[in-house]
Amino acid sequence: NKEGSVKGYAGDTATTSEVKAKLLADDLVPSRKVKVETTDGVVQLSGTVETQEQSDRAESIAKAVAGGKSGKAERKG
């Protein structure tokens, strides 16, 4: 169903934008280093953060926006 997929894509885009905005506003998370993708309402975070606290915060923000649907953020460093 093309209409359903367009609505899903628009919702995913809005979710991604909202997560990115909240990450930018957060003082703890290095938002430029975190990539946000949303597919079918599930947010996936990837990138590099320095601490587990930053990873946890990014994941918490994504879950709050996506209604609990979030993939795991990877911590490297």
MARTI-509994 format. One record per residue (C-alpha): residue number from 1; chain; z, y, x. Coordinates in nm, 4 decimals, m for minus. Each point is the difference from the previous one (the first is absolute). Layout:
BEGIN
NUM | A | Z | Y | X
...
This chain:
BEGIN
1 | A | 0.0000 | 0.0000 | 0.0000
2 | A | m0.1274 | 0.3099 | 0.1761
3 | A | 0.2134 | 0.2410 | m0.2049
4 | A | 0.3167 | m0.1921 | 0.0863
5 | A | m0.0854 | m0.0056 | 0.3691
6 | A | m0.0687 | 0.3753 | 0.0003
7 | A | 0.3371 | 0.0661 | m0.1660
8 | A | 0.1664 | m0.2343 | 0.2479
9 | A | m0.1650 | 0.1755 | 0.2921
10 | A | 0.1039 | 0.3427 | m0.1323
11 | A | 0.3570 | m0.1235 | m0.0413
12 | A | m0.0001 | m0.1481 | 0.3498
13 | A | m0.1313 | 0.3273 | 0.1432
14 | A | 0.2702 | 0.1979 | m0.1804
15 | A | 0.2687 | m0.2403 | 0.1226
16 | A | m0.1244 | 0.0249 | 0.3595
17 | A | m0.0020 | 0.3806 | m0.0210
18 | A | 0.3516 | 0.0114 | m0.1419
19 | A | 0.1386 | m0.2356 | 0.2660
20 | A | m0.1678 | 0.2043 | 0.2764
21 | A | 0.1425 | 0.3245 | m0.1414
22 | A | 0.3520 | m0.1437 | m0.0157
23 | A | m0.0291 | m0.1370 | 0.3550
24 | A | m0.1144 | 0.3441 | 0.1210
25 | A | 0.3002 | 0.1613 | m0.1684
26 | A | 0.2422 | m0.2475 | 0.1598
27 | A | 0.1577 | 0.1146 | 0.3267
28 | A | 0.0727 | m0.3520 | 0.1266
29 | A | m0.3404 | m0.1684 | m0.0311
30 | A | m0.2775 | 0.0950 | 0.2485
31 | A | m0.2545 | 0.0225 | m0.2825
32 | A | m0.3014 | 0.0563 | 0.2247
33 | A | 0.0555 | m0.3450 | 0.1477
34 | A | 0.0240 | m0.1829 | m0.3338
35 | A | m0.3158 | m0.1038 | m0.1851
36 | A | 0.0296 | m0.0452 | m0.3759
37 | A | m0.2352 | m0.2156 | m0.2082
38 | A | 0.0362 | m0.1015 | m0.3645
39 | A | m0.1816 | m0.2910 | m0.1629
40 | A | 0.0636 | m0.1000 | m0.3614
41 | A | 0.3214 | 0.2024 | m0.0008
42 | A | 0.1404 | m0.1632 | 0.3145
43 | A | 0.0687 | 0.2406 | 0.2865
44 | A | m0.0629 | m0.1236 | 0.3545
45 | A | 0.1442 | 0.1923 | 0.2931
46 | A | m0.1172 | m0.0449 | 0.3574
47 | A | 0.0457 | 0.1866 | 0.3234
48 | A | 0.2616 | 0.0636 | 0.2626
49 | A | 0.3533 | 0.1265 | m0.0439
50 | A | 0.2758 | 0.0088 | 0.2587
51 | A | 0.2993 | m0.1339 | m0.1910
52 | A | 0.0853 | m0.2478 | m0.2728
53 | A | 0.1517 | 0.2916 | m0.1933
54 | A | m0.3401 | 0.1750 | m0.0076
55 | A | m0.1687 | m0.3204 | m0.1138
56 | A | 0.2587 | m0.0543 | m0.2729
57 | A | m0.0292 | 0.3604 | m0.1192
58 | A | m0.3811 | m0.0165 | m0.0183
59 | A | 0.0195 | m0.3256 | m0.1943
60 | A | 0.2629 | 0.1436 | m0.2346
61 | A | m0.2186 | 0.3040 | m0.0739
62 | A | m0.3030 | m0.2209 | m0.0681
63 | A | 0.1988 | m0.2263 | m0.2332
64 | A | 0.1410 | 0.2986 | m0.1904
65 | A | m0.3509 | 0.1346 | m0.0624
66 | A | m0.1618 | m0.3364 | m0.0760
67 | A | 0.2756 | m0.1269 | m0.2270
68 | A | 0.1224 | m0.2602 | 0.2459
69 | A | m0.3435 | m0.1292 | 0.1044
70 | A | m0.0227 | 0.0510 | 0.3736
71 | A | m0.1156 | m0.1959 | 0.2980
72 | A | 0.2064 | m0.0100 | 0.3186
73 | A | m0.0153 | 0.2761 | 0.2560
74 | A | m0.0384 | m0.1264 | 0.3548
75 | A | 0.2208 | 0.1427 | 0.2721
76 | A | m0.1321 | 0.0187 | 0.3545
77 | A | 0.1417 | 0.1661 | 0.3026
